[in-house]
Amino acid sequence: MGLDLVEYVMAIEAEFELLLTLGDVHAYVQAHFGRNTNDPVASWALILALAEDQFGVSASELSPQTRLLELAPDG
């Protein structure tokens, strides 16, 4: 993610008073997709595993309140 994209996401968050968190991602997946959504615990575990792989952070450091921009602050 480049700096322009980070600034764009931050502007959208501010304008619409959104908080883009891992919990928001989980809620969206639960509401809109079939894969692993019959089991909320499994879908949350998958979201954490993907964040670990993508951003190199430990799942133990993540929570539903973790903001997506915190995971890649440098873009």
N, C-alpha and C positions, 0 to 999 in steps of 0.2 A: 504494500500500500504506500503510495507516494504521499508527500506532505499535502499536496492539493486535495487528495481524496480524504485525508484525515481532517483537514479544515472543513471540507464539505460536510462530512458526517457530523462534525461538531456543530456546524451551523444548523443542520437539520434537527439535531437533538435539541438545540436551544430554541429554535423557532416553534417546534411542535411539542416542546416539553416532553421529549422522549428520553427514556433511559435505555440505551441499547446494552443489555447485559446478557450473560450466559443464560440466566433464568428466562429472559425474553425469548431467546432462541429456543429453549426447551419448550416453553408454552406454545410457541408458533409451530414447532414440529409436532407436538401433541395434538394440536388443533387441525393441522393441514395434511399430514402425511400418514401413510399406513405402516411404513417400515419401523419395526420395534416400538411402535407407539401403543400397542396393547399393554406394554409393560413400561410404565414411566421410569422405573429404576434402570431398566436396560437402555432406554433412550438417553437418559442423563449420563450413564456411564459411557455411551458412545460419544456424546458431545464432549465429555471430559477427555476421552482418549484422542479425539481429533484435535482438541486444543493443545494437548501435550505434544502431539506429533508436529503440529503446525508452528507452535510458538516456543517449544522447548521448555515448558513449565510443568511442574509436578501437579497432578490432579489434587493433591492435598493442599495446594496453594489457591485453588479455585473454589468459588462458591456461586450460587445463583446471582449474587449481587456484583460479581466481577464484570466490570465494563469491558466491552470488546476493545475499545481504544487503549485500555490499560495493558492489554496483551501485546500490542505492537505499537508502543508509543512513538517509536522513531520512524514509523511508516514503512 
